[in-house]
């Protein structure tokens, strides 16, 4: 159990120290896929980045290499229109061989795969016909759980995107220019952070003679931008903005030792964290608008003259400060490591939901050549074929790196690109179409200019890599981890919707009341916990536990 929970974390982190061999990049799928040419009818969205997928360079190249022709059934790329087209095709009974990038969620997987048997189980095909993907699952057993349906079968293949800095995205950025002006050190504990915020408020670090500084500010709709989550992790694991059930964000975590699902909102550490946040808020150290304002409002405030913001949470500072247009301001903010709390707790949650986006390639029961479809997909689970899919022709769009060239992590590079990434319509590659397989080896293996200024747009990836590796990886949670994405039966989903609307509303309302002081943590805590259980917290956790055990227990 514990091995499964930590495998994906370990793989993503160890990748920063690996030097890829060229053999690791090459596809294990023999080509051509079939001796006799086979045509597959594939339903896919018509994405605007591709001018004509039938005439696309990669489409033609891959057909020549695989001996598989594609008869395209294209649908609108906009989400609701794509879903409507998908349902119409299924209702008409004229199924394609494959649904690719059709945004088939867990509910559709249950309906059309588990219940109506329109999607083909892929378990045997993975074992017999997909050496690339089978090898990836062996190295990443947690992904098997993520793509497993409620009946234990696999109906869809995922996209893979191993974004190292995204996995440890709960970051805090502090105004180093202000620290230097006030001769303060970067805070390492919650008490030191409080003292720094207090100094930002009282000692006029922007030098305009006014007490207009905002020590800490957040917003509600940017990337890991909640004002409370980073600080709460010094008291109890707060998963922040991840794994929302629809629009509901009841924050859960998993005890890696016991495999039990727990909820942040009734933990003793959460109570202590609320006391700390209430202390900051009562002294004006947290901007009151942090819990209601959106990113646009946040940007207006942080971009003002003179500077007024001392610290803010976000997955990357470039999300809210343009590294080109606002480079001076951008340089002022540096990331700080997770803070040590009063009990010594110091942790950074690891998010692996982005590693695999499920059901991007679904073979239907109408497919007469499922083994060909599986092999055609499997070749894309290699860095080699991905280079052609994502960039285009070797020698023109990309090539193997030259001896002496280095990658993002300073190790010998594996490839270099000759054309910049663009979302403009083109016909050289597939962009976001098809199966994406962007591993850590692929990302770190790209030729990167060494010695680049990390606080420029060109140095962004290097800065995020170094920041994540040096400040956040050492504190990645291991005893308490985030609950991975779960799939529910129809009955479970209905029960959750019924429970969570009121439960989430109450939990969020009380959180704000405790932080802002309209409720007393000392007097009202016991009644608050009792009310959580009356609203169904125990049942919610039981459903989550059942779903987790069904989906992940025993997956190796």
Buried (B, 14 or more C-beta within 10 A) or exposed (E): BBEBBBBBBBBBBEBBEBEBEEEBBEBBBEBBBBEEEBBBBBBBBBBEBBEEBEEBBBBEBBBEBBBBEBEBBBBEBEEEEBBEBBEEBBEEEEBBBBBBBBBBEBEBBBBBBBEEEBBBBBEBBBEEBBBBBBBBBEEBBBBBBBBBBBBEBBBBBBBBBBBBBBBBBBBBBBBBBBBEBBEBEBBBBBBBBBEBBBBBBBEBBBEEEEEEBBBBBBBBEBBBBBBBBBBBBBBBBBBBBBBEBEEBBBBBBBBBEEBEBBBBBBBEBBBBBBBBBBBBBEBBBBBEBBBEBEBEBBBEBBBEEEBBBBBBBBBBBBBBBBBEEBBEBBBBBBBBBBBBBBEEBBBBBBBBBBBBBBBBBBBBBBBEBBBBBBBBBBBBBBBBBBBBBBBBBBEEBBBBBEEEBBBBBBBBBBBBBEBEEEEEEBBBBBBBBBBBBBBBBBBBBBBBEEEBEBBBBEBBBBBBBBBBBEBBBEBBBBBBBBBBBBBBBEEBBEBBEEBBBEBBEBBBEBBBBBBBEEBEBEEBBEEBBEBBBEBBBBBBBBBBBBBBEBBBEEBE
